[in-house]
């Protein structure tokens, strides 16, 4: 699979001046740590706002968004360059079709990612989906089975449609807390984590609002109902996860196919040989010596 053509990040100039300033500071932080490239995998169910979120991050219509057509099966990687830093973002098809995991879509995603390195996983869902169900767990499990449990150490969860009004009787912060805790439980169940496993509970959540009607502050930045300018906040969280000390995920045949069962058996060979020597061969030798001694 050929790499995407890296283009100048022209959409950067469409951001409010205050947002540009914050983003440049964040990019400098990466470069100070000798990080000159990040590759972000964006994944989730159909219609949750994956493509729109990518366009918002880049400040341009880099990937196609069509709410009235089914998503295509082919992943798309867009690459943008700014001040010597390269940002790769991979858009993927939705993983659910007619109530089941779309195995064809997952297989295509995996093949597309072969020999690539995932620095960040953006798992996208909607904040205004009030219930989690078995489909959510199926998606989490499909991601875990495909890329390994370690990928959740490089993940953050993005909740779109975050300008939505909370249900009656809940404040915005309470609404967000309930929704995020429900998803933490889904990730914990979907990754088959133990209750004491902290991976799911440490995944950061970021609220986004991709609508053109998103409110703005006095600096012309897009803000959420809680007043947070969400684009620099999302990029800041991405960088924090990228620099959290956990290894990026290299997608190779070993990751996809799993360990060779023959290799797994090899480590038991010394134990088997030792068992045979002490509990089979040695008793036989002693028995033979006793027989010889009798005669």
BAKE-178338 format. One line per field, with one value per residue: x negated, y, z negated of N, C-alpha, C, CB in turn; residue number from 1. Coordinates in steps of 0.2 Angstrom, whole numbers, plus 5000, padded with zeros to 4 digits. Atoms other than C-alpha are relative to their C-alpha. Glycine has a CB too. Layout:
BEGIN
nc1	(X_...) $
nc2	(Y_...) $
nc3	(Z_...) $
cac1	(X_...) $
cac2	(Y_...) $
cac3	(Z_...) $
cc1	(X_...) $
cc2	(Y_...) $
cc3	(Z_...) $
cbc1	(X_...) $
cbc2	(Y_...) $
cbc3	(Z_...) $
nr	(NUM_...) $
END
This chain:
BEGIN
nc1	(4996_5004_4998_4997_5004_5000_4999_5000_4994_4997_4994_5002_4999_4993_4998_5001_5007_5002_5001_5006_5005_5000_5002_5008_5004_5000_5004_5007_5002_5002_5006_5005_5001_5003_4994_4998_4995_4995_4995_4994_4995_4993_4996_4993_4994_4998_4996_5002_5004_5007_5002_4999_5005_5006_5000_5001_5007_5004_4997_4998_4996_5005_4996_4993_4995_4994_4995_4994_5002_5004_5007_5003_5004_5007_5003_5003_5005_5002_5006_5001_5007_5001_5006_5004_4996_4995_4994_4996_4993_4997_4992_4998_4993_4996_5001_4994_4995_4994_5000_5005_5006_5002_5006_5004_5002_5006_5005_5003_5003_5006_5005_5002_5005_5006_5006_5000_5000_4995_5002_4994_4993_4994_4994_4995_4993_4996_4999_4993_4998_4999_5001_5005_4997_5005_5004_5006_5005_5003_5005_5006_5003_5003_5006_5005_5002_5004_5006_5003_4998_5005_4998_4995_5005_5002_4993_4996_4993_4997_4993_4998_4994_5000_4996_4994_4998_4999_4993_4997_5002_5007_5005_5005_5006_4998_4999_5007_5003_4996_5001_5007_5000_4997_5005_5006_4997_5000_5007_5002_4997_5002_5007_5000_5005_4998_4997_5005_5004_4999_5001_4994_4998_5005_4999_4997_4994_5000_4994_5001_4994_5002_4995_5002_4996_5003_5001_5006_5001_5002_5005_4998_5001_4994_5000_4994_4996_5004_5004_5007_5002_5001_5005_5007_4999_5001_5007_5004_4999_5003_5007_5001_5000_5005_5006_4998_5005_4998_5002_4995_4998_5002_4995_5004_4997_5000_4995_4993_4999_5001_5007_5000_4998_5006_5005_4997_5002_5007_5002_4999_5005_5005_4997_4998_5006_5002_4995_5001_5006_5000_4994_5000_5007_5003_4997_5002_5007_5001_4997_5005_5006_4998_4999_5007_5003_4997_5003) $
nc2	(4994_4994_4995_4994_4994_4995_4993_4995_5000_4993_4999_4997_4992_4999_4999_4994_4999_5003_5007_5001_4999_5005_5006_4999_5002_5008_5003_4999_5005_5006_4999_5000_5007_5004_5003_4996_5002_5004_5003_5001_5004_4998_5006_5000_5002_4996_4994_4996_4993_5001_4996_4992_4998_5000_4994_4995_5000_4997_4994_5000_5006_5005_5006_4999_5001_5001_5003_5003_5006_5004_4998_5004_5005_4999_4995_4994_4997_4993_4997_4993_4998_4993_4999_5006_5006_5004_5003_5004_5002_5005_5001_5007_5001_5002_5007_5004_5000_5004_5002_5004_4997_5001_5004_4998_4993_5001_5003_4995_4995_5003_5000_4993_4998_5005_4996_4993_4999_4996_4996_4998_5003_4996_5004_4994_5001_4994_4999_5000_5007_5001_5006_5004_5006_5006_4998_4997_5004_5004_4996_4999_5007_5001_4996_5003_5007_4998_4996_5002_4996_4995_4994_4995_4995_4995_4998_4995_5000_4994_5000_4995_4997_4998_4994_5003_4998_5006_5002_4995_5002_5001_4995_5002_5004_5007_5004_5002_5005_5006_5003_5002_5006_5006_5002_5003_5007_5004_5002_5005_5006_5002_5002_5006_4997_5001_4994_4996_4997_4992_4997_4997_4994_4995_4997_4994_4998_4993_4998_4996_4998_4998_4996_4993_4996_5000_4994_4998_4996_4993_5001_5003_5007_5004_5002_5004_4997_4998_4995_5003_5000_5007_5002_5000_5005_5007_5000_5001_5006_5004_4999_5003_5007_5001_4999_5003_5005_5007_5001_4999_5006_5001_5005_5004_5006_5003_4997_5002_5007_5003_5004_5007_5005_5004_4997_5000_5007_5001_4998_5005_5006_5001_5003_5007_5004_5001_5004_5007_5002_5001_5004_5005_5003_5002_5006_5006_5002_5003_5007_5005_5001_5004_5007_5003_5002_5006_5006) $
nc3	(5000_5000_5005_4998_4998_5006_4997_5005_5004_4998_5004_5006_5000_5001_5008_5003_5001_5007_4999_4997_5005_5004_4996_4999_5006_5000_4996_5003_5005_4997_4997_5005_5002_4994_4997_4994_4997_5004_4996_5004_4997_5002_4999_5004_4996_4995_5002_5007_4999_4999_4995_5002_5005_4996_4997_5005_5002_4995_4998_4992_4998_4997_4999_4998_5005_4997_5005_4997_4997_5004_5000_4995_5004_4999_5004_4996_5004_4998_5003_5000_5003_5002_5003_5001_5004_4995_5003_4996_5003_4996_5001_4998_5000_5006_5001_5001_4995_5002_5007_5001_4998_4993_5000_4994_5001_5005_4996_4996_5005_5002_4995_4999_5005_5000_5000_5003_5008_5003_5006_5004_4998_5002_4999_5000_5002_5002_5008_5001_5000_5008_5003_4997_4999_4998_4994_5002_5003_4994_4997_5004_4999_4993_5000_5004_4997_4994_5001_5007_5006_5001_4996_5005_5003_4995_4998_5003_4998_4998_5000_4996_5001_5007_5002_5001_5007_5005_5002_5006_5006_5000_4998_4995_5003_5002_4994_4998_5004_5000_4993_4999_5004_4997_4995_5003_5001_4993_4998_5004_4998_4993_5000_5005_5005_5007_5003_5003_4995_5000_4993_4997_5004_4999_4993_5000_4996_4998_4997_4994_4997_4993_4997_4999_5005_5007_5003_5000_5006_4998_4995_4994_5000_5001_5007_5002_5005_5006_4999_4998_4993_5000_4995_5004_5005_4997_4998_5006_5002_4995_5002_5007_4999_4996_5004_5006_5001_4997_4993_4994_4998_4993_4997_4995_5000_5006_5004_4997_5000_5007_5000_4996_5005_5000_5005_5007_5003_5001_5006_5004_4998_5006_5005_4998_5000_5007_5003_4998_5003_5007_5002_4995_4998_5006_5003_4996_5001_5006_4999_4996_5005_5005_4997_4999_5007_5002_4996) $
cac1	(5000_4992_4991_5001_4994_4989_4996_4994_5006_5015_5030_5020_5022_5041_5040_5042_5026_5027_5029_5015_5004_5008_5006_4988_4983_4989_4980_4964_4966_4966_4951_4942_4944_4937_4955_4957_4971_4987_4999_5017_5029_5048_5060_5078_5095_5104_5111_5102_5092_5075_5073_5080_5068_5053_5058_5060_5042_5035_5046_5051_5062_5048_5060_5077_5092_5109_5123_5135_5124_5115_5097_5085_5074_5057_5047_5040_5024_5021_5004_5001_4984_4981_4965_4956_4969_4979_4997_5004_5023_5031_5050_5058_5075_5088_5086_5104_5116_5134_5131_5115_5096_5091_5077_5073_5071_5059_5049_5047_5042_5029_5021_5021_5011_4998_4981_4987_4985_5000_4995_5013_5030_5045_5060_5075_5093_5107_5110_5129_5130_5138_5136_5122_5126_5118_5113_5101_5093_5091_5082_5070_5067_5064_5051_5043_5042_5035_5022_5019_5024_5009_5017_5029_5013_5011_5030_5041_5060_5068_5086_5094_5110_5105_5115_5130_5141_5141_5156_5168_5161_5143_5129_5117_5103_5114_5120_5102_5097_5111_5108_5089_5091_5102_5089_5075_5086_5088_5069_5066_5078_5073_5055_5059_5049_5050_5058_5041_5034_5032_5030_5048_5050_5035_5041_5044_5060_5061_5077_5079_5092_5090_5105_5103_5115_5103_5102_5087_5078_5071_5056_5066_5062_5075_5080_5091_5105_5092_5082_5067_5059_5060_5048_5032_5039_5040_5023_5016_5023_5017_4999_5001_5005_4992_4979_4986_4971_4981_4975_4983_4991_4982_4994_4984_4988_4983_4996_5010_5007_5002_4987_4982_4990_4974_4963_4975_4971_4953_4951_4958_4945_4932_4945_4951_4934_4930_4946_4942_4924_4928_4945_4943_4925_4918_4930_4927_4908_4910_4922_4909_4895_4905_4909_4890_4886_4898_4890) $
cac2	(5000_5016_5030_5046_5061_5073_5091_5107_5109_5124_5121_5127_5145_5143_5142_5156_5165_5159_5141_5143_5149_5135_5122_5129_5127_5109_5105_5113_5102_5087_5093_5096_5078_5073_5068_5074_5063_5056_5043_5043_5029_5035_5020_5017_5013_5020_5038_5044_5058_5050_5059_5076_5075_5072_5087_5098_5093_5098_5113_5108_5095_5082_5067_5065_5066_5060_5057_5050_5036_5021_5023_5016_5001_5008_5017_5034_5041_5060_5068_5086_5095_5110_5117_5101_5090_5077_5072_5057_5053_5037_5037_5020_5013_5009_4992_4988_4983_4977_4974_4964_4967_4970_4957_4962_4981_4975_4964_4978_4990_4978_4975_4994_4996_4982_4989_5005_5011_5017_5031_5036_5027_5039_5029_5040_5039_5051_5059_5059_5040_5037_5019_5007_4990_4973_4982_4993_4979_4969_4984_4986_4967_4967_4981_4972_4955_4964_4975_4968_4975_4986_4998_5005_5012_5023_5027_5042_5042_5056_5060_5070_5080_5088_5103_5092_5097_5085_5075_5085_5085_5083_5096_5096_5089_5075_5070_5069_5059_5046_5044_5042_5030_5019_5018_5014_4999_4994_4995_4985_4972_4972_4970_4956_4967_4962_4974_4980_4983_5002_5003_5006_5019_5029_5032_5050_5057_5072_5081_5088_5097_5097_5106_5123_5130_5127_5141_5152_5162_5180_5174_5166_5148_5134_5131_5118_5122_5121_5134_5123_5127_5110_5109_5114_5103_5088_5091_5093_5077_5068_5074_5069_5051_5051_5055_5044_5032_5017_5010_5014_4999_4992_4982_4968_4950_4944_4956_4951_4932_4930_4920_4904_4890_4880_4893_4893_4874_4876_4884_4868_4856_4858_4854_4839_4832_4835_4826_4811_4810_4810_4801_4789_4786_4786_4774_4762_4763_4759_4744_4737_4739_4730_4715_4714_4714_4700_4689) $
cac3	(5000_5005_4993_4993_5001_4987_4991_4982_4968_4976_4965_4950_4956_4954_4935_4924_4920_4901_4907_4919_4905_4894_4908_4912_4894_4894_4909_4902_4887_4898_4908_4892_4888_4905_4911_4929_4934_4927_4935_4928_4931_4930_4928_4921_4927_4942_4941_4925_4933_4937_4953_4947_4932_4944_4954_4938_4933_4949_4952_4970_4979_4981_4980_4987_4975_4981_4968_4981_4988_4981_4977_4990_4985_4990_4976_4981_4974_4975_4971_4967_4963_4953_4947_4950_4941_4951_4945_4952_4949_4954_4957_4957_4961_4948_4939_4937_4951_4948_4930_4932_4933_4951_4952_4970_4965_4950_4962_4974_4960_4954_4971_4974_4958_4961_4958_4951_4933_4923_4911_4906_4907_4907_4903_4908_4901_4898_4881_4885_4886_4869_4868_4871_4878_4884_4900_4891_4882_4899_4907_4892_4893_4912_4909_4895_4904_4920_4912_4894_4877_4877_4890_4876_4868_4883_4884_4881_4882_4892_4889_4903_4904_4887_4889_4886_4871_4856_4851_4839_4822_4826_4827_4842_4831_4824_4841_4847_4832_4833_4852_4850_4835_4845_4859_4847_4842_4860_4863_4848_4853_4871_4867_4854_4841_4823_4811_4804_4821_4823_4842_4846_4831_4837_4855_4857_4864_4875_4880_4898_4908_4927_4931_4940_4927_4913_4901_4901_4887_4888_4897_4911_4905_4905_4888_4879_4866_4852_4860_4866_4883_4889_4904_4894_4880_4891_4899_4881_4876_4891_4887_4869_4874_4887_4874_4860_4861_4868_4884_4901_4909_4924_4936_4943_4947_4930_4922_4934_4935_4916_4910_4919_4909_4913_4904_4889_4887_4889_4872_4864_4872_4858_4845_4855_4857_4839_4834_4845_4838_4820_4820_4835_4840_4822_4815_4830_4827_4809_4813_4825_4812_4799_4811_4816_4797_4794_4807) $
cc1	(4996_5002_5003_4995_5000_5000_4999_5006_5003_5006_4998_5001_5007_5002_4999_4993_4998_4999_4994_4994_4999_4998_4992_4996_5000_4996_4993_4999_4998_4993_4994_4998_4998_5006_5002_5006_5005_5005_5006_5005_5007_5004_5006_5005_5002_5004_4998_4996_4993_4997_5000_4994_4993_5000_5000_4993_4996_5002_5002_5004_4995_5003_5007_5005_5007_5005_5005_4998_4996_4993_4997_4995_4993_4998_4997_4995_4998_4994_4999_4993_5000_4994_4995_5003_5005_5006_5003_5007_5003_5007_5002_5008_5003_4999_5006_5005_5006_4999_4994_4993_4999_4993_4996_4997_4993_4994_4996_4996_4993_4995_4998_4994_4994_4994_5000_5000_5006_4998_5006_5006_5005_5006_5006_5007_5003_5002_5008_5003_5001_4999_4994_5003_4995_4996_4994_4995_4997_4995_4994_4997_4997_4993_4995_4997_4996_4993_4997_5003_4996_5002_5004_4995_4998_5007_5003_5007_5003_5008_5003_5007_5001_5003_5008_5002_5001_5007_5002_4997_4993_4996_4996_4995_5003_5002_4994_4997_5004_4999_4993_4999_5003_4996_4994_5002_5000_4993_4997_5002_4997_4993_4998_4995_5003_5002_4994_4995_5002_5000_5006_5002_4995_5000_5003_5005_4999_5007_4999_5007_4998_5004_4998_5003_4997_4999_4993_4999_4998_4994_5001_4998_5006_4999_5006_5004_4996_4994_4993_5000_4998_4995_4993_5001_4999_4993_4995_5000_4997_4992_4999_5000_4994_4993_5001_4995_5002_4998_5005_5001_4998_5004_4996_5004_5001_5006_5007_5001_4999_4994_5001_5001_4994_4994_5003_4998_4993_4997_5001_4995_4995_5004_5002_4995_4998_5005_4999_4994_5001_5006_5001_4994_4997_5003_4999_4993_5000_5003_4995_4994_5002_5001_4993_4997_5002_4997_4993) $
cc2	(5006_5005_5006_5005_5005_5007_5005_5001_5007_5001_5003_5007_5002_5001_5007_5001_4997_4993_4999_5000_4994_4994_5000_4998_4993_4997_5001_4995_4993_5000_5000_4993_4995_4996_5004_4997_4996_4997_4998_4995_5002_4994_5001_4998_5005_5006_5004_5006_4999_5005_5008_5002_5001_5007_5006_5001_5004_5007_5001_4993_4995_4993_5001_4998_5000_4997_4996_4994_4996_5002_4995_4995_5001_5005_5005_5003_5007_5002_5007_5001_5007_5001_4994_4994_4997_4997_4996_4998_4995_4999_4993_4999_4997_4993_4996_5001_4995_4996_4995_5003_4998_4997_5002_5007_4999_4997_5005_5005_4997_4999_5007_5002_4996_5004_5007_5000_5005_5004_5002_4996_5005_4995_5005_4997_5006_5000_4999_4993_4998_4993_4996_4993_4995_5002_5003_4995_4996_5004_5000_4993_4999_5004_4997_4994_5002_5003_4999_5005_5006_5006_5005_5004_5006_5003_5006_4999_5007_4999_5006_5002_5003_5006_4998_5002_4994_4998_5005_4997_4999_5006_4997_4995_4993_4996_4997_4994_4993_4997_4997_4994_4994_4997_4997_4993_4996_4998_4995_4993_4997_4998_4994_5002_4998_5007_5005_5002_5007_5002_5003_5007_5006_5003_5006_5001_5007_5002_5005_5002_5003_5004_5007_5005_5000_5007_5002_5005_5007_5000_4996_4992_4996_4998_4995_5004_5001_5005_4998_5001_4993_4997_5000_4995_4993_4999_4999_4993_4994_4999_4997_4992_4998_4999_4997_4994_4993_5000_5001_4992_4999_4994_4996_4993_4996_5002_4997_4992_4997_4996_4993_4995_4995_5003_5000_4993_4999_5001_4994_4994_4999_4996_4993_4995_4999_4995_4992_4997_4997_4995_4994_4996_4997_4994_4993_4998_4996_4993_4995_4998_4995_4993_4997_4998_4993_4994_5000) $
cc3	(5000_4995_5002_5002_4994_5003_4994_4996_5001_4995_4993_5000_4999_4993_4998_4998_4993_5001_5004_4995_4996_5004_5001_4994_4999_5004_4998_4994_5003_5003_4995_4997_5006_5004_5006_5004_4995_5005_4995_5004_4997_5002_4995_5005_5006_4997_4994_5001_5001_5005_4999_4995_5003_5003_4995_4998_5005_5003_5008_5001_5003_5001_5001_4994_5004_4996_5003_5004_4996_5001_5005_4996_5000_4994_5004_4995_5003_4996_5001_4996_4998_4996_4999_4997_5005_4995_5005_4996_5004_4999_5002_5000_4994_4999_4999_5007_4999_4994_4999_5002_5008_5001_5007_4999_4995_5004_5005_4996_4998_5006_5002_4995_5000_5002_4999_4993_4998_4994_4996_5003_4997_5001_4999_4999_4999_4993_4999_5001_4993_4997_5004_5001_5002_5006_4999_4998_5006_5004_4996_5001_5006_5000_4996_5003_5006_4998_4993_4995_4999_5004_4996_4996_5004_5003_4997_5003_5002_5000_5004_4998_4992_4999_4998_4993_4996_4999_4994_4993_4999_5002_5006_4998_4998_5006_5003_4996_5000_5007_5000_4995_5003_5006_4997_4998_5006_5002_4996_5001_5007_5001_4995_4994_4993_4996_4997_5006_5002_5007_5002_4996_5001_5007_4999_5005_5002_5004_5006_5003_5007_5004_5002_4996_4993_4997_5000_4994_5003_5005_5006_5000_4999_4993_4998_4994_4994_5001_5003_5008_5002_5005_4997_4995_5002_5002_4994_4997_5004_4999_4994_5000_5004_4996_4993_4998_5002_5007_5005_5002_5007_5003_5004_5000_4994_4996_5003_5000_4993_5000_5003_4994_4999_4995_4993_4997_4999_4993_4995_5001_4994_4994_5001_4999_4993_4996_5002_4997_4993_4998_5005_5001_4993_4997_5004_4999_4993_5000_5003_4996_4995_5003_5001_4993_4998_5003_4999) $
cbc1	(5005_5001_4993_5005_5002_4993_5007_4998_4998_5002_5004_4992_4997_5004_4995_5005_4999_5006_5006_4999_5001_5007_5004_4999_5004_5008_5001_5000_5007_5005_5000_5002_5006_4994_5006_4994_4998_5004_4997_5003_4999_5002_4996_5001_5006_5004_5007_4996_5002_4999_5003_5007_4999_4999_5007_5005_4998_5000_4995_4993_5006_4995_4999_5002_5000_5000_5003_5003_4995_5002_4997_4995_5001_4998_4995_5005_4993_5006_4994_5006_4995_5007_5001_4994_5003_4997_5004_4996_5004_4996_5003_4998_5001_5007_4996_5004_4996_5001_5006_5000_4994_5001_5001_5005_5005_5002_5002_5006_5004_5001_5004_5005_5003_5001_4997_5007_4993_5007_4997_5001_5001_5000_5001_5000_5000_5007_4998_5003_4996_5007_5007_4993_5006_5004_5004_5002_5003_5006_5003_5002_5005_5005_5001_5003_5006_5004_5001_4993_5000_4993_5004_5004_4994_4996_5005_4998_5005_4997_5003_5001_5006_4993_5000_5001_5007_4996_5001_5007_5004_4998_4996_4997_4997_5007_5003_4995_5001_5008_5001_4995_5003_5007_4998_4999_5007_5003_4996_5002_5008_5001_4995_4997_4999_4994_5004_4996_5001_4995_4999_5006_5000_4993_5004_4994_5007_4994_5005_4996_5004_4999_5007_5002_5007_4993_5003_4998_4994_4999_4994_4997_4995_5000_5000_4997_5006_4997_4999_4999_4995_5007_5000_4998_5006_5005_4998_5002_5008_5001_4998_5005_5007_4999_4998_5007_4999_5007_4997_4998_5008_4992_5006_4993_4997_4994_5000_5000_4995_5006_4999_4993_5006_4996_5000_5008_5003_4996_5003_5007_4997_4996_5006_5004_4994_5000_5007_4999_4995_5001_5006_5003_4996_4999_5008_5002_4996_5004_5006_4998_4998_5007_5004_4996_5001_5007_5002) $
cbc2	(5000_5004_5003_5002_5003_5000_5000_5007_4999_5000_4994_4998_5002_4995_4995_5001_5008_5002_4997_5005_5006_4998_4999_5007_5004_4998_5003_5007_4999_4998_5006_5005_4997_4996_4999_5000_4995_5004_4994_5007_4992_5006_4994_5007_4999_4996_4998_4995_5004_4993_4999_5001_4994_4995_5001_4998_4993_4995_5006_5000_5002_4999_4995_4995_5005_4997_5006_5005_5002_4993_4999_5004_4993_5002_4997_5005_4996_5005_4996_5003_4999_5002_5004_5002_5003_4995_5006_4993_5006_4993_5005_4996_4994_5002_5000_5003_4997_4995_4996_4993_4996_5007_4993_5001_5004_4996_4994_5004_5002_4993_4997_5005_5000_4994_4999_5003_5003_4996_5006_5007_4993_5006_4994_5003_4995_5000_5007_5005_4995_5003_4996_5000_5000_4994_5004_5005_4995_4999_5007_5001_4994_5003_5007_4998_4996_5004_5007_5000_4995_4998_4998_4996_4996_4998_4995_5007_4996_5002_5000_4997_4995_5000_5005_4993_5004_5000_4993_4999_4994_4994_5003_5006_5004_5002_5005_5005_5003_5002_5005_5005_5001_5002_5006_5004_5000_5004_5006_5002_5000_5006_5006_4994_5007_4997_4999_4995_4996_5003_4994_4996_4998_4998_4995_5006_4999_5001_5004_4996_5006_4993_5001_5002_4998_4996_5000_5004_4997_5005_4996_5003_4999_4994_5006_4993_4996_4993_5004_4993_5006_4996_5005_5006_5001_4999_5005_5005_4998_5002_5007_5002_4998_5005_5007_4997_5000_4999_4993_5004_4999_4998_5004_4999_4995_5001_5007_5001_4997_4996_4999_4999_4995_4999_5008_5000_4995_5004_5006_4998_5001_5006_5004_5000_5003_5006_5002_5000_5005_5006_5004_5002_5005_5006_5000_5001_5006_5004_5001_5004_5006_5002_5001_5005_5006_5000_5000) $
cbc3	(4994_5007_4996_4995_5007_4996_5003_5004_4992_5007_4999_4999_5006_5004_4997_4994_4999_4995_5004_5006_4996_4997_5006_5002_4994_5000_5007_4998_4995_5006_5004_4994_4997_4999_4995_5004_5006_4995_5003_4998_4999_5004_4998_4998_4995_5005_5001_4996_4995_5002_5007_4997_4995_5005_5004_4995_4998_5006_4999_5004_5004_4994_4994_5006_4994_5007_4996_5004_5006_5001_4993_5004_5004_5007_4995_5002_4999_4999_5003_4997_5006_4995_4993_4997_4994_5004_4997_5002_4998_4999_5005_4994_5006_4999_4994_4994_5007_5006_4999_5004_4996_5004_5000_5006_4997_4994_5004_5004_4994_4997_5006_5000_4993_5005_5007_5003_4998_4999_5002_5000_4997_5005_4994_5007_4994_5005_4998_5005_5004_4999_5001_4996_5005_5001_5005_4995_4996_5005_5001_4993_4998_5005_4998_4993_5003_5004_5001_5001_4994_5002_5006_4996_4998_5006_5000_5000_4995_5007_4993_5008_5001_4998_5006_5001_5000_4994_4998_5000_4997_5004_4995_5004_4995_4996_5005_5001_4992_5000_5005_4997_4993_5004_5005_4993_4996_5005_5000_4992_5000_5005_4998_5004_5000_4996_4994_4995_5007_4996_5005_4999_4993_4998_5004_5002_4996_5005_4995_5005_4996_5003_4996_5007_5000_5001_4993_5006_4996_4994_4996_5006_4994_5005_4995_4997_4999_4998_4994_4998_5002_5002_5006_4998_4996_5006_5004_4995_4999_5007_5001_4995_5004_5006_4999_5000_4992_4999_5001_5005_5000_5000_5003_4997_5005_4996_5000_5008_5004_4998_4992_5003_5002_5007_5002_5000_5005_5005_4997_5000_5006_4998_4998_5007_5004_4996_5002_5008_5001_4996_5000_5007_5004_4995_4999_5007_5001_4994_5003_5007_4997_4997_5007_5003_4995_5001_5007) $
nr	(1_2_3_4_5_6_7_8_9_10_11_12_13_14_15_16_17_18_19_20_21_22_23_24_25_26_27_28_29_30_31_32_33_34_35_36_37_38_39_40_41_42_43_44_45_46_47_48_49_50_51_52_53_54_55_56_57_58_59_60_61_62_63_64_65_66_67_68_69_70_71_72_73_74_75_76_77_78_79_80_81_82_83_84_85_86_87_88_89_90_91_92_93_94_95_96_97_98_99_100_101_102_103_104_105_106_107_108_109_110_111_112_113_114_115_116_117_118_119_120_121_122_123_124_125_126_127_128_129_130_131_132_133_134_135_136_137_138_139_140_141_142_143_144_145_146_147_148_149_150_151_152_153_154_155_156_157_158_159_160_161_162_163_164_165_166_167_168_169_170_171_172_173_174_175_176_177_178_179_180_181_182_183_184_185_186_187_188_189_190_191_192_193_194_195_196_197_198_199_200_201_202_203_204_205_206_207_208_209_210_211_212_213_214_215_216_217_218_219_220_221_222_223_224_225_226_227_228_229_230_231_232_233_234_235_236_237_238_239_240_241_242_243_244_245_246_247_248_249_250_251_252_253_254_255_256_257_258_259_260_261_262_263_264_265_266_267_268_269_270_271_272_273_274_275_276_277_278_279_280_281_282_283_284_285_286_287_288_289_290_291_292_293_294_295) $
END
